[in-house]
C-alpha cells in the first residue's frame, strides 16, 4: 500500500537539506562567518525533518540524527568564536576587558584553523552525500500523513513541557534544551506550510524569533564561560563583565518567556487537531521535490 503524500514530500525536503549542507561545507578554515552559520542552520533543518520519521522509520532515523550531529560539531567551534566576537562588540565592556577577550578569541581561532584540514572537509562532504543517498532508499509505504502530524505534535508537546520547566526553574541549560525543540518545531511547521501557508508560515516565523532570543541568551552564557576559562581576567574584571552579561540576559529571558507563553498557549491536543485538519485538506497539495546531484557528486557517493 502506498504511503501518504506528506511523508514523501518531507523526505524530499530532507534529502535537499542534506545535499545543500554537503555543498556548503566550508573548504577553507577562514570561511566567512555567515557561511558557517548558514551551514549549521541547514544541518539543524535536516535534524528537524529527520525527527519527523523517528517513530515510523525507527533506527535509520536515529542513526541519521546522530550522524548529522557529528558533522555539525565539526563547525561548532568556528561558529562559537564568531558569535562571541559579535556579542562582545555589542556588549561593549571596558576596553581592557574587551581587549583580553578579543586576543583570546584570535588565539582560539588560530588553533582552530591549524586543526582544519582538507581531509576533514572531504570526509564531511562524503558523509553527508552518503546520508542523502540512504535517505532516498527509506521505505515509506507504511508511513501515513497522520504519522507526520503526530511527529510535529510530539515536538510541540516536548517544547511546551521543556519551556515550562525551564522558566519555572530559571535554568540556563534547560532554556538551551528548549531552544533545540523550538528549532525543530520551526522547521517542521515550515515543511508543512503548503497545507495552510498563512497560518503555518506565520507560526514558523514567530518560532524563529523565539529561537533567536534563546540563542542570544545562550551566546552570552558561552561568552561568560570562555572569559572565565580562557582569558585570564582578574576577579574584578570578571565581576564587571558578569554584571553586564547578567543584565543583558535578564532582558532576554523576560522576552523569551513572553514569546514562549504566546506561542505555546494552545493545548497540545488542540494543536494536533488543528494541524491534522490543515494536512487533511491542504490549500496546496505537497509535491515531491526531485533532487538531482551533479554528476561528479553522484560518482563520489557510489
Order of alpha helices (4+ residues) and beta strands (2+ residues): alpha-alpha-alpha-alpha-alpha-alpha-alpha-alpha-alpha-alpha-alpha-alpha-alpha
